[in-house]
Amino acid sequence: MTEADVLKYFLTQGPFAVLFVWLLIYVMKTNSKREGRLQDLLDKFSDKYDVIIGELREMKERFPRGKE
């Protein structure tokens, strides 16, 4: 069943049903795009986190803490 079939069905149910279906489809598509961008951003942060942790470990190895 395609989006057009769904719209045709709800056309017989009245204008508010058509508006509801259109709004639902619009919101779902918008959320999907936003989630894709958010996932890209989280992947970039994850890569930077790995770099920072690696550098911190390297610094720890260079400057070991003595007994206090």
C-alpha positions as CSV (number, residue, x, y, z in Angstrom):
1,M,0.0,0.0,0.0
2,T,1.5,3.3,-1.1
3,E,1.1,6.8,0.4
4,A,-1.2,7.6,-2.5
5,D,-3.5,4.6,-1.7
6,V,-3.6,5.7,2.0
7,L,-4.5,9.3,1.0
8,K,-7.2,8.0,-1.4
9,Y,-8.7,5.9,1.4
10,F,-8.8,8.8,3.8
11,L,-10.2,11.2,1.2
12,T,-13.4,9.2,1.6
13,Q,-13.3,9.8,5.4
14,G,-13.3,13.6,5.2
15,P,-10.9,16.5,5.1
16,F,-9.7,16.2,8.7
17,A,-8.7,12.6,8.1
18,V,-6.7,13.7,5.0
19,L,-5.0,16.5,7.0
20,F,-4.2,14.0,9.8
21,V,-2.6,11.5,7.4
22,W,-0.6,14.2,5.6
23,L,0.6,15.7,8.9
24,L,1.6,12.2,10.1
25,I,3.5,11.4,7.0
26,Y,5.2,14.8,7.1
27,V,6.3,14.5,10.7
28,M,7.6,10.9,10.2
29,K,9.7,12.0,7.2
30,T,11.0,15.1,9.1
31,N,11.9,13.0,12.1
32,S,13.7,10.5,10.0
33,K,15.9,13.2,8.4
34,R,16.6,14.7,11.8
35,E,17.6,11.3,13.3
36,G,20.0,10.7,10.4
37,R,21.7,14.1,11.1
38,L,21.8,13.3,14.8
39,Q,23.4,9.9,14.2
40,D,26.1,11.5,12.0
41,L,26.8,14.1,14.7
42,L,27.1,11.3,17.4
43,D,29.4,9.3,15.2
44,K,31.7,12.4,14.8
45,F,31.7,12.9,18.6
46,S,32.5,9.3,19.1
47,D,35.5,9.5,16.8
48,K,36.8,12.6,18.7
49,Y,36.2,10.8,22.0
50,D,38.4,7.9,20.9
51,V,41.2,10.4,19.9
52,I,41.1,12.2,23.2
53,I,41.1,9.0,25.2
54,G,44.1,7.8,23.2
55,E,46.0,11.0,23.9
56,L,45.2,10.9,27.6
57,R,46.5,7.3,27.8
58,E,49.7,8.3,25.9
59,M,50.2,11.2,28.4
60,K,49.7,8.8,31.3
61,E,52.4,6.5,29.9
62,R,54.8,9.5,29.5
63,F,54.3,10.9,32.9
64,P,53.6,8.1,35.3
65,R,52.5,9.1,38.8
66,G,55.0,8.4,41.6
67,K,54.0,7.1,45.0
68,E,52.7,9.9,47.1
